[in-house]
Amino acid sequence: MKLIIAMIQPHKLPDVKKALFAADVHKMTVTNVLGCGQQKGFSETYRGVVHQVNLLKKVRLEIAVNEEFVDLTIKAIAKGAKTGNIGDGKIFVLDLPQCIRIRTGETGNKAIG
């Protein structure tokens, strides 16, 4: 079992969801977050005052998958999120030692579904 965490641009979320659904991955958690990476933000002027904006809006996807879905999930996220520009995002893959479905008490691969 793996936990896949992806940071993507907010406007790419519909494309990533479409790619994930096509790969038969339907369960995910989506969170709006702020962060910066290589983009390092930007400057904007408001009423003559320059403001440095270095925390940019991003979307965080968290998807728990069984081993056979790891590569499919990564490829789907990359396909949907890629623009070829700085700021496309990152994908992290973590080991998931345990999963428990609260409703049924199932554990492991069965709990992820």
N, C-alpha and C positions, 0 to 999 in steps of 0.2 A: 504494500500500500504506500502511496506517495501523496504528499500535499503539494500541489502546484500553485504557486503564487505569481501573479503577473501584474506588472504596473504598465498601464497603457494610457494613451491619450483618450480623453473623454469622447471625442467625436468618432473614434474608431470602435466604440463599444458595440453598436449594431452590427458592424462587419464581423467582429470577433464572435458575437453570439451566433450569427448565421453560420460561420465556419464551424463552431463547436456543435451546433445542432446537426449539421451535415455529417459530422464525425460521430454522431450518436452520443454526445456528451451533453446532458441536460441539467445537471445539478451543479450549482455554483453559488457563491456568495459574492456580491458586488458592493464595494464601498467607495465613496468619494473621498479622496485624500489630497494632501498637498505635499509636494516634494520637489527636489531639484537634482539634476545629474549633470551631464555634460553641457546641457543647455545653459546653465548658470543664470537663467532668468533674463530679464530685460529691464530697460529704463523707460519710464513714461513721464510726461510732464503734465501736471494738473494745476491750473491757475498759476503758472509760472514757476512752480516748485517741481524739481526733478525727484521722482520716487523710484527706488530700486525695488523691483519685484523679482525676488529670487526663489520664492516658493510658488510653483506652478500647479494648476489643477491637474490631477491624474485620477485614474480609476484603478482600484485594486481588485483583482479577481482572485478568489480562493476556491480551488477545486480539488476535492479528495477523489482519487481514482485508484483502481486496482492496477496491478502491474501491466496488464495487457492494453490498457488505455493511456499509458504515460506518453508514448511517442505520438499517438494520434492527437492527444490533447495539446502537446507542445506545438506540433505542426499546424494545428488549427488556429491556435492563438497567434503564432507568428504570421500565418497567412492573412488573418484578418486585421492585424495591427500594423503590418509593415507599410511604411510610406517611402522608406529609403532615406529619410532625413533624421538628423539628430533629434532625440526625444521620442522615438518610437516606443521605448520602454525596455523592460527586462522581464525575464521569466526565471523564477527560482524553483528548484525541485528539492523537496525535503522528504526524508523518511518519515512515515507516519506509523509509529509503533502500535497504536491501538485506536480502534473506532468502535463506538457503542451507539446503537440506535435506541434512543430512550423509550420509544413507544413499545417495542417488542422485546428489548433486552438483547437483541442479536449483537454479535461482536465480529470484528475482523472484516473480511471481504464481503460477507453477506450484509453487514451493516451499511457499507458504502453503496451497494446496489449496482 
